[in-house]
Amino acid sequence: MNQKKIFLNKEGDQWFKRNSNRHLGNFIDININSFIPLVKDKDKILEIGTSDGRILDYLSIKVPKFNLSLFGIDPSYESINSGSQKYPNLNLKQGTSDQIEFDDNYFNVVILGFCLYLVDRELLFKTISEVDRTLKQGGYLVITDFETPFPVKRNYEHSEGCFTYKNNYSNFFLGGGHYSLVNKIHYSHSTDIFNPDINERVSTSVLYKEHYSEIYRLG
């Protein structure tokens, strides 16, 4: 759990300082437009890896007539503090993906916002379990992350002893039949089109969590 400690103690704040002024226009559009037709009035939505909450705030602007409850968690204290001041309409809290402090079946939508590639491998399945626990049946899971055709490990350039783990993360949810793929958009880390370079490939996947009564029927 080395990376979790590093991001909670310093690297989360350092990441926010490096990226707080970065223009995320196309990136935000791709994320939000991938699932916004599925959002309903009074939905509860959680973004994990929310930074200062700018994507959640953008979502609220796109559907101004909807009364959404918007929540975000991020390991960076500075990003949460900044976002709480800039976007008082959001419920932001410092935290990590392996310990989501909400009740079972609480959210209609969970967004994994470019964070799984930095999760300690010992905590990856705990993260998947926590996401599944807090997402309602009939809800949607949005995963934005690097997507490679096979697992790739690389040194994380901003902090010694940390690594990035690139993978096709939607497959961790799709394998057992509890989730179905609704939408998928391929692009790259630096542009909004597909990149043949494996290390630059990114995707946003929208998954639907099936109702258990529909997929498990007595024969």
C-alpha positions as CSV (number, residue, x, y, z in Angstrom):
1,M,0.0,0.0,0.0
2,N,3.0,2.2,-0.6
3,Q,1.4,4.4,-3.3
4,K,-1.7,5.1,-1.3
5,K,0.4,6.5,1.5
6,I,2.5,8.6,-0.9
7,F,-0.6,10.1,-2.6
8,L,-2.3,10.8,0.7
9,N,0.8,12.4,2.2
10,K,2.2,14.5,-0.6
11,E,1.9,13.3,-4.2
12,G,-1.9,14.0,-4.4
13,D,-1.2,17.6,-3.5
14,Q,1.7,17.8,-5.9
15,W,-0.4,16.4,-8.7
16,F,-3.0,19.0,-8.1
17,K,-0.5,21.8,-8.1
18,R,0.9,20.6,-11.5
19,N,-2.5,20.2,-13.1
20,S,-4.8,22.8,-11.4
21,N,-4.4,25.3,-14.3
22,R,-4.5,22.7,-17.1
23,H,-7.2,23.2,-19.6
24,L,-9.4,20.0,-19.7
25,G,-12.0,21.1,-22.2
26,N,-12.0,18.2,-24.6
27,F,-11.3,15.7,-21.8
28,I,-14.3,16.9,-19.8
29,D,-16.5,16.8,-22.9
30,I,-15.6,13.3,-23.7
31,N,-16.2,12.1,-20.1
32,I,-19.5,13.9,-19.6
33,N,-21.0,13.4,-23.0
34,S,-20.3,9.6,-22.8
35,F,-23.0,9.2,-20.1
36,I,-25.0,12.4,-19.7
37,P,-28.0,11.0,-21.7
38,L,-28.3,8.4,-19.0
39,V,-28.4,10.8,-16.0
40,K,-31.8,11.3,-14.4
41,D,-33.2,13.9,-12.0
42,K,-32.3,13.3,-8.3
43,D,-29.5,10.9,-9.2
44,K,-26.7,10.5,-6.7
45,I,-23.3,10.6,-8.5
46,L,-19.8,9.9,-7.1
47,E,-16.6,10.7,-8.8
48,I,-13.5,8.9,-7.5
49,G,-10.3,10.8,-8.3
50,T,-12.3,14.0,-8.5
51,S,-9.4,16.5,-8.1
52,D,-11.2,19.8,-7.3
53,G,-14.5,18.6,-8.7
54,R,-14.5,20.6,-11.9
55,I,-15.9,17.6,-13.9
56,L,-18.8,17.3,-11.5
57,D,-19.4,21.0,-11.6
58,Y,-19.4,20.9,-15.4
59,L,-22.0,18.1,-15.2
60,S,-24.3,20.2,-13.0
61,I,-24.0,23.0,-15.6
62,K,-24.9,20.7,-18.5
63,V,-28.2,19.5,-16.8
64,P,-29.3,22.6,-14.8
65,K,-32.9,21.4,-14.5
66,F,-31.8,18.2,-12.7
67,N,-31.5,18.2,-8.9
68,L,-28.4,16.0,-8.6
69,S,-26.5,15.1,-5.5
70,L,-22.8,15.2,-6.5
71,F,-20.0,13.7,-4.4
72,G,-16.3,13.5,-5.0
73,I,-13.3,11.9,-3.3
74,D,-9.6,12.4,-3.9
75,P,-6.5,11.7,-1.9
76,S,-5.3,15.3,-2.2
77,Y,-6.3,17.6,0.7
78,E,-5.4,20.7,-1.3
79,S,-7.6,19.7,-4.3
80,I,-10.6,19.0,-2.0
81,N,-10.1,22.2,-0.1
82,S,-9.8,24.2,-3.3
83,G,-12.9,22.5,-4.9
84,S,-15.0,23.0,-1.8
85,Q,-14.4,26.7,-2.0
86,K,-14.9,27.0,-5.8
87,Y,-17.9,24.7,-6.1
88,P,-20.0,24.8,-2.9
89,N,-22.7,22.8,-4.7
90,L,-20.5,19.7,-4.5
91,N,-19.9,17.3,-1.6
92,L,-16.1,16.8,-1.7
93,K,-14.0,14.7,0.8
94,Q,-10.5,13.5,1.0
95,G,-10.4,9.7,0.6
96,T,-9.2,6.8,-1.5
97,S,-11.0,4.2,-3.8
98,D,-10.4,1.2,-1.5
99,Q,-12.4,2.8,1.4
100,I,-15.6,4.5,0.1
101,E,-17.4,5.8,3.2
102,F,-21.0,5.5,1.8
103,D,-23.8,3.0,2.3
104,D,-24.4,0.0,0.1
105,N,-26.3,0.7,-3.1
106,Y,-26.1,4.5,-2.6
107,F,-25.2,5.8,-6.0
108,N,-26.9,5.8,-9.4
109,V,-23.6,6.7,-11.1
110,V,-20.0,6.1,-10.1
111,I,-17.2,7.7,-12.1
112,L,-13.6,6.3,-11.9
113,G,-11.8,9.4,-13.1
114,F,-8.3,8.4,-14.3
115,C,-7.3,6.9,-11.0
116,L,-7.1,3.1,-11.4
117,Y,-3.7,3.2,-13.1
118,L,-2.3,4.5,-9.8
119,V,-4.0,2.2,-7.4
120,D,-1.7,-0.2,-5.5
121,R,-2.2,-3.7,-7.0
122,E,-2.9,-5.1,-3.5
123,L,-5.9,-2.7,-3.3
124,L,-7.2,-3.0,-6.8
125,F,-9.8,-5.7,-6.1
126,K,-10.8,-3.9,-2.9
127,T,-11.4,-0.9,-5.0
128,I,-13.5,-2.9,-7.5
129,S,-15.5,-4.4,-4.5
130,E,-16.1,-0.9,-3.0
131,V,-17.3,0.5,-6.3
132,D,-19.6,-2.4,-6.8
133,R,-20.9,-2.2,-3.2
134,T,-21.9,1.4,-3.4
135,L,-23.4,1.4,-6.9
136,K,-27.1,0.5,-7.2
137,Q,-28.3,-2.3,-9.5
138,G,-29.5,-0.5,-12.6
139,G,-26.8,2.1,-12.1
140,Y,-24.0,3.2,-14.4
141,L,-20.2,2.9,-13.9
142,V,-18.0,5.3,-16.0
143,I,-14.3,4.4,-16.3
144,T,-11.8,6.7,-17.8
145,D,-8.2,5.4,-17.8
146,F,-5.4,4.2,-19.9
147,E,-6.4,1.1,-21.9
148,T,-3.8,-1.3,-23.1
149,P,-4.3,-4.8,-24.7
150,F,-2.2,-6.3,-21.9
151,P,-1.1,-5.2,-18.5
152,V,1.8,-2.6,-18.5
153,K,3.8,-1.4,-15.6
154,R,5.9,1.7,-15.8
155,N,7.8,4.0,-13.4
156,Y,5.7,7.0,-12.3
157,E,8.0,9.9,-13.2
158,H,6.8,12.3,-10.4
159,S,7.6,10.1,-7.4
160,E,10.3,7.6,-6.8
161,G,9.1,4.1,-5.9
162,C,5.7,4.7,-7.5
163,F,4.4,3.0,-10.7
164,T,1.6,3.3,-13.2
165,Y,-0.4,0.2,-14.1
166,K,-2.1,0.3,-17.4
167,N,-4.8,-2.2,-18.3
168,N,-8.2,-2.7,-19.8
169,Y,-10.0,-1.9,-16.5
170,S,-13.6,-2.3,-17.8
171,N,-12.8,-6.1,-18.2
172,F,-12.5,-6.4,-14.4
173,F,-16.3,-5.6,-14.2
174,L,-17.5,-7.2,-17.4
175,G,-16.1,-10.7,-16.9
176,G,-18.9,-12.1,-14.7
177,G,-22.0,-10.9,-16.4
178,H,-23.0,-8.5,-13.7
179,Y,-22.2,-5.5,-15.9
180,S,-22.8,-4.7,-19.6
181,L,-20.9,-2.3,-21.8
182,V,-23.1,0.6,-22.9
183,N,-20.7,3.0,-24.6
184,K,-17.0,3.2,-25.2
185,I,-14.8,6.0,-26.7
186,H,-11.2,5.5,-27.6
187,Y,-8.7,8.4,-27.6
188,S,-5.3,9.2,-26.3
189,H,-3.6,10.8,-23.4
190,S,-2.8,14.0,-25.3
191,T,-5.4,14.1,-28.1
192,D,-9.1,13.2,-28.7
193,I,-8.3,10.5,-31.3
194,F,-6.9,7.0,-31.0
195,N,-3.2,6.6,-30.7
196,P,-1.4,3.5,-32.0
197,D,1.2,3.9,-29.2
198,I,0.1,1.4,-26.6
199,N,1.3,3.7,-23.7
200,E,-0.8,6.6,-24.9
201,R,-4.1,4.8,-25.4
202,V,-7.0,6.0,-23.3
203,S,-10.7,5.1,-23.2
204,T,-13.9,6.1,-21.5
205,S,-16.2,3.1,-20.9
206,V,-19.8,3.3,-19.6
207,L,-21.1,0.1,-18.0
208,Y,-24.6,-0.8,-16.8
209,K,-25.0,-2.7,-13.6
210,E,-27.6,-5.4,-14.3
211,H,-30.4,-6.2,-11.9
212,Y,-29.6,-9.5,-10.3
213,S,-33.2,-10.7,-10.6
214,E,-32.9,-10.3,-14.4
215,I,-29.7,-12.2,-14.9
216,Y,-30.2,-14.9,-12.3
217,R,-33.5,-16.7,-13.1
218,L,-34.7,-20.1,-11.8
219,G,-34.6,-22.6,-14.6
